[in-house]
C-alpha cells in the first residue's frame, strides 16, 4: 500500500519553510544523542540525560506561513490546518482539532473524558508547559459515584488562556457545525458499536461510510463556543449532564453550593504542571543510546532482533508498560512555522466510557482510571544544530520506543516509521501485528515468539494509532497512522 496516495502530507510531499535573514549551518555526526521531553504519570519517573540541548540560532527567522496537523480523522486535521491558515498558532490548531475528535470518535474520546496537553517552543527552548486534565478529575462528588469530572473543555480552555491567539469561538464553532451537518462514520467507530449490542442504543446501528449527525452535541458546542467553557460547568448547560444521572444529583446534594463547587473549583488549582523529566521512556532511550547498532547496520535483521530483544527484556517486568487495558485514546499533534509544538492526548477509561449519553450529547466516563499512560512526547537531536526533532502522541512507552528506533536509529521517514509492523507487551505474552499492510518479517516474528509466549489477545483487534510530525532542518513532514484511519493535513 502506498501511504503517499492517502496522506495530505508525507515524505513525498514535505513542507519546507523559506528561511529569511542570515544563513545557518547544520551538521550531523551520526550520533544518537537526543534531548527528549516526555510527560507521563507512571508510578516510576526516571530522569534522563542523553545529550546537550540542541543549539538554535537566534538570527534564523522562519516564515510563519506554514504548518502541519496530524489526527485520526481527515476533517479534524483540516480543521486544525484551517486555524493555522487563519493566523492561529499551534495551540489554537490543536484545540480545534481535539474538539473535532470528540465529535467524530466518541468511542475513544469526548467531552466527558480527560487528557494532557504539552506545549513547547523549540525556538525559545523554554521548559514545556504541561496541562493535566486527567489526574485530578476522578475525585469529589463525581468520583464518589465512579464518574469522571468532564474536564476536557476546561483543560483546553486553560491552554487557550495561556498560549492561544485566536478567539475561542473560532476554535469551537467548526466542530459544532460538523456535528450538526454530519460526519462520515469510520470503520473503527462502526466496529466498536457492532461489537457490543449495548452501544447500539447510543448511536443506532452504524455502518462504515454513513453520515451521522449529533444535534445535541452540536448545540452544546455552540453554547460553549459563544459563552465559553465556564458555561459547561457553572451555567444551565451543566444541568444537562447532571440531571441525567440520579446518582450524581444525590452526591451533589451533599455539597454547598450545588454544582458550582462540585470539585470544579478545586480542580483548577491543580491544573497546570511544569515538568520536563522523562518517565519510563527514559529507560528505553538509554537502551537505544548504548546498543551496538551503527547507521550502517541499523536496517539489518540482526539489528532489529537485537533491539527487540533488549526492549522486551528491559520492560517485560514493568506492569506500567503492559497494554491490556480498556482505555482508549486519541492524539492530536501540531507544528507551526515558528517551531511551536503541541501534543494533546485525550481519552476514555473504556470504550464509550460509561456508555451513558447525557442530555448534552456526550458520554460520561468512568473514574476508575487516571488515564495514566497517555504520553505526549517532544524530542530533538542534540548532535546536530538543526537536526531531527518532532512530536509524538501515544499511550504506550514500548510503542514510543519502537517509533524512536525507527526514526532515530533506522532513519526511516515518518511514514515508514509509523506504518512499520509493531509488537505489544501484554500480561500474558507478546502480541504481534501480522495482517496486511502491517505484516512482520517471519524471522523477526519467530524470534519474538521464542522470547515470550504469544498473547491470546490479537494485536490486530486493538491496533494503536500514533500520529507524528517531524522536522529536519527547515523541512516539516507529518503522518497520520493508517491504524486510526486519519489523514495528515498541512499548508504552505
N, C-alpha and C positions, 0 to 999 in steps of 0.2 A: 504493500500500500504506500502510495506517495503522499506523505503528510503535507507536502508543499502545496498540493492542489486544494487541500482542505483548509489551510490556515490563512488568515489575513496577514500574518507576519511570521515569517520563517527565516531560516538561514539563507534561503534562496532569494529573499527579498528583505535584506537587512535595512534598518532605518539608520541613516548616517546624518548626524547634525553637522552643519557647516561651522567651522571654527573661525572666530574673528579675533583680531588683535595679534598678540605675539605668538610665535610658533612654540612648539614644545617638543621634548624628546621623550620617547618611550623605549624601554629596553626590557628584555626578559632574559633571565639567567637559567631558566629551566628548573628552578627550584619549586618546591611545593608549599612554601610558607604562605599561610593565609591569615588574614585578620577576620575573625568570624564573630558576628554579633547575633546571639540567639536568645530567645526567651521561652522558657517553659516553666511549668510549675510542678515538675517532677520532684520527688522527695529528695533526690541527690543532686546537688549543684556542684559542678566541678569547674573551677576557674582555669582557663587555658591561656597559654601564651605561645602562639605559633608563628610569631614574626613581628617585624616592625610595622608601624602604621604606614599605610600607603601615602606617599607624598603627593599632594595635589597642588599644583602651582596656582597661586592667586591671580596671575596675569592671564590665565586662559579664560576666555569668555565664550561660552557655548550658547548658540542661538536657542531661545526659549521655545520656538515654534515646532516642537516635535515631541513625541512621547508614545508610550505603549501601555496597553491594558490587557491582562490575561485572566479569564474566568472560565467557569464551566458552562457558560451559555453565551451564544453569539450576541444576542440582544444586550446582555449585560456588559460585554466587552465594548460594544458600540456605544452604549450609554455613557460609559466611562470615558471613552475616546472623545465623544461629543463635548463632554465637560472640559476636557483639555483644549479642544478646539476653540471653545468659547473664552479661553483665557484662564480657566481654573487650574489649580495646581494638582499635584499627585494626591494630596489628601482629599480634595474635592472629588476627584475622579473615583477614588477608592470607595468613598462613602456612597456615591451614586450607584456604583456597580454592586456594592454589597446589599443595598436596599433592593436592587433588582433581583438579586439571587434569593432574597426572602420571598419574592413573588413566584419565581419560576421553579424553585426547588424546595417546597415545604416539607419534603421528606427528610432533608438533611440540614436545613437552617430555617430561621424565621424570626419574627419579632419577639417570640417567646423564648428564644434561645439566648446564648451568651457567646463570648469570644474574647479575642485580644487584637489590638492594633499595634503595629510597630511603625514608627515614623523616624526616618533617618535622612540626614543631609550629608551626602558623601563629599560635597564641596566644602562644607563648613567643618566636617569631621567632629561634630558635637556628639555627645552621648545620646543614643537613641531614646526616643520617648515611647514608653510602653503604656498603653491604656488597657487596663484589665477590667472587663465587664463580664467575667465568668466566676471568679473565685468567691466574690462576696455576694453572689446572687442566690444562694441556697440557704439563707438564714431567715430569721424573723417570721412574720405571720405566714408568708408564702411557704417557706421551707418547712414550717411545722406541719403542713399538710402535703408535703412532698411535691410542691410546685415551685419551679424556678421563678424568681422575680424577673419579669420580662424586661430586661435591661439593655437589649441590643441597641435600641434607638438612643438611649441615654449615653451609651458608650460612644456612638457615632456623633452625637451632638457635642460631647466633650472634645472629641478630636477636631470637630469643626470650629469650636470656640477657641481652641489652642492654635491651630495651624491652617484652618480653612481660609479661603479668599472670596469665593462666590457666595451670594445669598443662599441660605438654607433651602428656600423654596425651589430654587433651580436644581438642587441636587435630588430632591424627593419627588417632584412632580412627574418626571419621566416614568418612574416606576408605577405611580398611581395611574397614569394613562395606559401603561402596559397591562396592568391588572384589569382595567375597565374594557379595553379593546380586545384583550385576549392574547395568549401566547401559545406557541407550539409545545405540546407535551413531549418530553424526551423519553427515550426508551427506558432509562433508569427509573424515572418517575412512574411510568406505567407499570413496570415490573414490580416495584415496591408495593403498589396498590394491589396488584393481582396476587401477590404472594400472601396477603393477609385479608380475608374477607371483611374483617372489622374495619379496614380502611376504606372500603368501597363506599360506605355511608358518608365519608368525609367529602369526597370529590366526585363520586359516581364511578361507574366502570370506565376506565380510561384506556385509550389506545394511542400508541406512539403516532405522533404527527397530527393529532386532532387539536383544535383550537379550544382553549379553556379560559373562561373569564372568571374573575374573582371580584364581584361588585362590592362586597362588604369590605374586603381588604383595600380596594381602591378608595372607598370612602374614608377609611381610617388613614391611609397615607395622604390623602388630600387634606384632611384635617391637620395632620402633623406638619405638612408642607407649609400651610398658611398660618398656623398658630404655634408652631414649634413643638419640640419633643416634650415639653412640660405638660402639654395637653394630654399626653398619653398617661401621665401619672397623677396629675392633680386636677384635671378637668373632667368634663362629662364623659369623655372617651374612656377614661379608666373604668367607669361603671360597666362598660360593655363587656369587658373581660372578667370583671369581678362578679357581676350579677349572674354569670353563667355557672358559677361554682358556689354551691351552698357551703362547702367545707371552708373555702376562703372567707366567705362572709362571716361565718361563726368565729374564725380566728381573728379577723379584723375587728370584730365587736369587742375584743379584749384590749384593743389599742385606742388611745385617745390622743388627738382626734383621729378619725377614721383612716381612710386610705392615704391621706397626705403624708402620714408618718409611718406607713407600713413598711418600715425598713428602707424606704426610698431615700430619705434624707441622710441616714447613716451611711447608706451605700455610697453617696457622693464623697464622703470623707475619705474613702479608701480606693478611689477610682484610678488615680494616676500613679504609675510606678516608673521610676527611672532605674533601669537595670541594663548592664551590658555584660554580665557574667554569663558564661556558657553553661549549659546543663550537661546531661549525659552525652550530648553531642560532642562535647569536648573530648571525651574518652575516645570516641570514634575517630575524630580528626587527628588526635595524637597517634593513633594507629596508622592512619594514612601517611603521616609525616615520616614514620620510621620504616615503612615497608620497603624492602629492597626491590622496588619497581622503578625503572627508568622510563623516560618517554619513548625510548627505542623499543622496549619490550612490553609496553603497557597494554597493547591490544592483543597480545598473545593469550592463548587459552590458559597456559600455565600461570600467568599473572592474574587472570580472572579467578582461577581456582584458589590461588594464594590469598587474594583479597577476601573472597567469600568465606574461606576457612577462618581467617583472622577475625573478620567481622562477627561471624556467628559465635566463635569461641569467646569473644570479649563481651558479648551481650546476652548469651543464652541463659545466664543465671539471673539476669535482672528482670524482675517482674514488670518494671516500668517500661520495658521495651516490647512486651508482648502485645499483640494486636487483637486478640479475641475480645471484642467489645461491641456493644450495640451502638456506640456513639457514631454519629455521622457528622461530617464537617464540609465546609465549602471555603475555598481560598480565593482571595482577590489580590492580585499583585499589580502595582502601577509604578512606572518610572517616568518622570517628566524630563524636559530639556535642561533643567537646572540641576540635574543629578540628585533629585529628591526621590527617595524610595519609600514606598508604603506597602505594607502587607497587612491585610485584615483577614483573620480566620474566624469564622463563626460556626456554630454547630448546635446540635441537639444531643441529649443524653441517650436517645434511642430513635429509631426510625419513626418519624412523625411525632416525636416527643411522647406526650401522654395520650395522644390520639383524641384530644378534646379540642374541637373547633369552637372558638369563642364567638360571641356576637360581633366582635371587632374584626372577624375574618382571619385570624391567625391561630395557630396551635400553641397551647401551653406545653411547657417542657417539664420533665421530672427533675427534682432537685437531688437525685441520688448521685449525680456526678458533677464534679467541678470542671469538666472538660479539660482535665489537667494535661492532656498530651498534645493539645493544639500548639503548634510550634512555628511561629514566624521566624525566618532566618534571613539575615543580611550578611553577605560575605564579600571580601575583596582580596586580591592577590598582593601580598606585601613585597614581593621580589621585583615588581615592575612599577614604573612611575604611574602608568595608567593602564594597568593590566586587567585581567578578568575580574569582574565584580558583578554582583547580581542579588536577586531576591527570590526566595522560595517559600511556599506555604505548605505545610503538611502536618500530620498529627502522629508521625511515626519516625523516631530517631533512626532506626535501621534503614528506612526508606530514604531519609535525608542523606545518610552515609552513602547509599548506592548512587544517589544523584551526584554527590560531590566526587565520588570515584570516577563516574563517567565524564563529568565536566573538567575536573582538575587533573586527574592522572591520565585518563584515556584521551582527554582533549576532544571529546565528541562535541558536535554542535548541540545547541539546546534541544532541538527536535529529537535527535538520535538519543541524547542523554535521558530524556523523559520517556520516550517510547521503548527504550530497552526493556526486555523481559525482566521481571522482578521476582524476588522471593520474600516471604514474610515469616517472621518468627512467631509461632503460636505456642500455646501452653502444652500442646500435645505433639509438637514437632515443627516441621517446616512446610509451608505451603508455597508451591511454585506455579507461576503463571505458565500455561502451556497451550494456549489457544491463539489462533491467528488474530491479529498480527503479532502478538506477543509470545512467540514460540522460542523457548530457550534451547540453546545448543544441547544435544543429547548427552555429550560427555560432561558438561557442567552440571546438568540436571542429575546425572548418575552420581557425581561427586557429592553434590549437596545431599542427596538422598542417603548416601552412605554415612554422612556425618550425624544426621538426626533422622528420626522416624518421619515419614511423610504424615502431615496432619490430615485428620479426617475432614477438615474444612477446605473447600475448594477455593483457591485464590481467585479464580475467575468469577466467583459469585460475590466477592466483596472488593474487587479491584479498587484501589485508592487513586483518586485523581490528584495530580500535583501540577500546579501551574508555576511558571518561572519566567523571569525576564533577566537577561544578562547583558553586559556591556563590555566591549573590548575596545580600548582607546575611545573613539567617539562614535563607535558603531553599536547600535542598540538592536537586540533581537529578542523575541519572546515566543513562547509556545504554550498553548492550552492542551492539556493531556487528552488524548482521544478516549481514555477511560471515562472521562467526565462528559465527553461529547461537546466540549466547548470549542470556541474559535477565538484566537487572539486578534486584537484589533490595534491599529496604530494610525498615526497621521504625521505628515511632514509639515 
